[in-house]
Amino acid sequence: MRANLNLGSIYGINIKMHWTFFLLIAWIVFDGLKRGGNTESILFNIAFVLAVFLCVVLHELGHALTAKRFGVKTEKITLLPIGGMASFDKIPESPKQELLIVIAGPLVNVAIAILLHLLIPVQELFNQSVTDAYGIFASFSFQNFLFFLFIVNVGLALFNMIPAFPMDGGRLLRALLALKMDRAKATQIASSIGQFIAVVFLLVGLLYNPFLIFIALFIFLGAYGENQMVQQLAALKGHTVEEAMLLDITTFSPKDSIDLVVNKIISGTEINFIIVEDLMVKGILIHRAIIEHSNKNVLVQDVMDTTFKTVKNTDALKSIYHLIYSKKQAIIPVENEGRLIGAIDAINLNEYILLQSKLVY
């Protein structure tokens, strides 16, 4: 099963739904039947969840379109059972820009809530007595549908303001702290607060609501991951690709047999290779492709990947960080004036970051 279902794209941003989202739908159907619900109530609940996630998509698009104004590209928006997540290609350098990008999401929910407030008599519904309210809200009317959607959007705006990564509140806190200190320190403080809140959610979840346990894990791991990434980027600041690249690499020609590559893997430690002809990069050969064709009488040119990216030796390491860790390309050729002079990969960069961290501290 694929990890994500592609729902299409908006403004060039891919919208994907994680397969676990279908577990949420299944749980809604199961819970509805368990409570004695009928077809009408189950369809109402499913439609409501889909409407909520439409609001989540609009929330994430608020972030994405604001980020686009500052030159930050959104690679995709992924829908999870606990919400949505926009994946940016980089963190905006300016804390003020990050603040505007962060606040745009909750403002979309506020705008939706205001629109719904104008469409339905929200105040009248809130002023109902307990008896009357039970009778009104027990029906599966379109007005109730919009009223519940109003409540959810208000809740989304408020919940996302909790100062915990990777939620908007944590990023907002980091942006505000970064106005007074460097980003690495601001992220460290904000992530520590986020992890503390995650522990609180975990304890409450163990006592009252198991769903909070999943939110706690999401926040804790998100805070840890964000802090690790920012600290690594800080260690790379001011350094170039030339300082970290691999120099002693094995290259092959497009006309070489795949058997030569297999023998090199067996006798050495390299598993990914760059294919060169007349000192020009023609392709890359990754481990998976080599293994798949190891028993076939084929040439390297029949197996190599020709859709690859290269970097220059003078490029800033910080600028290619996301390219290396995106896992879209196992090895990246390093060029100088169009000619291959080395390579860089995630393992090599990890070692360089580790060494730089030791030198700093």
Buried (B, 14 or more C-beta within 10 A) or exposed (E): EEEBBEEEEBEEBBBBBBEEBEEBBEEBBEEBEEEEBEEEBBBBBBEBBEBBBEBBBBBBBBBBBBBBEBEBEBBBBBBBBBBBBBBBEBBBEEBEBBBBBBBBBBBBBBBBBEEBBEEBEBEEBEEEEEEEEEEBBEEBEEBBBBBBBBBBBBEBBEBBBBBBBBBBBBBBBBBBBBEEEEBBBBBBBBBEBBBBBBEEBBEBBEEEEEEBBBBBBBBBBBBBEBBEBBBBBBBBEEBBBBEBBBEEBBBBBBEBEBBEBBEBBEEEEBBBBBBBBEEEBBBBBBBEBBEEBBEEEEBBBEBBEEEBEBBBBEBBBBBBBBBBEEEEBBBBBBBEEEEBBBBBBBBBBEEBBEEBEEEEE
